[in-house]
Amino acid sequence: MALFKCKLILAVKFTWILHNVGSATDVCKVTVSQPSFREVNYTPSTVNITCSFYASECPGLAQVLWFRFLALKHEALCTPMCTNTGKFKVIGPSNDKASLQISHLTVNDSAVYFCGVAFSQSVSPTSKQTGEGTTLVVRERTEKDHIEEYILMIVLSSLLFLYNTTVFAVFIVYYKSKSKFLKKTERENESGEQHKHNSRRRVFQAIAQELYRKRYAENRHQTGNLGTDDDNVYQNR
């Protein structure tokens, strides 16, 4: 009974909106179809209600109008201009399809949405038709949703903590490995420098010893020659 009353009110309003618009042919026929039910939760910020139509021998372009029926009132949303452009937007028509986009979705948007299609250049009674209506139910947040969201936050926080801990541990291991490598390199460099220093020192010592030996040999040779000369002098005397 309520649905019949809604359809009756909608038909009267639809006729009033399109009264005396155009006159061309009486064979235009339009059929409109809508999904009967749509349920969404509180998560999405927007939702689209689709409307499909078929037009036979209809002149001009189709106009798509949207209405909704709440528990205690009915509203003309887009006829064809939308009364609240920040919340409602008509997409299409294109390829005999159109949709009503509802933004900033809340539980209060739960209602029956009717799509109307009209060819204003025709006066045929069948050139202006409405769909059977789409019942939109926006499900509000429940205690279960709160618990699931809380658990999800805990899981995400735990994963983030594990990730940070792993990154920190890898950094520590890398830092220690790099420190050991640098210390080993420094020791090897110091060892190499010490080895080079010792090698130079041994070479210097060898050279010094060789020079000392040569000098000692020369001095000894000179001393030997001096003794021979003294003997010859003594013998001559």
Secondary structure by P-SEA (a helix, b strand, c coil): caaaaaaaaaaaaaaaaacccccccccbbbbbbccccccccccccbbbbbbbbcccccccbbbbbbbbbcccccccccccccccccccccccccccbbbbbbcccccccbbbbbbbbbccccccccccccccbbbbbbbcccaaaaaaaaaaaaaaaaaaaaaaaaaaaaaaaaaaaaaaaaaaaaaaaaaaaaaaaaaaaaaaaaaaaaaaaaaaaaaaaaaaaaaaaaaaaaaac
